[in-house]
Amino acid sequence: MVVIGLILLLIGALVGPHILFVLGLVLLIVGLVMNFVPIGGTRRRYY
């Protein structure tokens, strides 16, 4: 998700559609939050 966000951010900045820039920024932020915040607890469960 972070990679897709960066790609859309670059395309939006270079080509010009503002919606691509905003969408890339949102995807980048959501991807970073999902990487750094443990969802479902911090313990790893192995079954």
C-alpha positions as CSV (number, residue, x, y, z in Angstrom):
1,M,0.0,0.0,0.0
2,V,2.9,2.3,0.7
3,V,4.4,1.6,-2.7
4,I,1.1,2.3,-4.5
5,G,0.7,5.5,-2.5
6,L,4.2,6.7,-3.5
7,I,3.6,5.9,-7.2
8,L,0.3,7.7,-7.2
9,L,1.8,10.6,-5.3
10,L,4.6,10.9,-7.9
11,I,2.2,10.6,-10.9
12,G,-0.1,13.2,-9.4
13,A,2.8,15.6,-8.8
14,L,4.3,15.1,-12.3
15,V,1.2,14.8,-14.5
16,G,-1.1,17.1,-12.8
17,P,-4.4,15.6,-11.7
18,H,-4.9,16.8,-8.1
19,I,-7.0,13.8,-7.2
20,L,-4.1,11.4,-7.9
21,F,-1.9,13.4,-5.5
22,V,-4.5,13.4,-2.8
23,L,-5.2,9.7,-3.2
24,G,-1.5,8.8,-3.2
25,L,-1.0,10.8,0.0
26,V,-4.0,9.1,1.7
27,L,-2.7,5.7,0.7
28,L,0.8,6.5,1.9
29,I,-0.4,7.6,5.3
30,V,-2.8,4.7,5.8
31,G,-0.1,2.2,4.7
32,L,2.4,3.7,7.2
33,V,-0.1,3.6,10.0
34,M,-1.0,0.0,9.3
35,N,2.7,-0.9,9.3
36,F,3.6,0.8,12.6
37,V,0.4,0.1,14.6
38,P,-0.1,-3.5,15.7
39,I,-3.6,-4.5,14.9
40,G,-5.1,-7.4,16.9
41,G,-2.6,-7.1,19.8
42,T,1.1,-7.4,20.1
43,R,1.3,-11.1,20.8
44,R,2.0,-13.3,17.8
45,R,-0.1,-16.5,17.8
46,Y,1.1,-19.7,16.1
47,Y,-1.3,-22.5,15.7
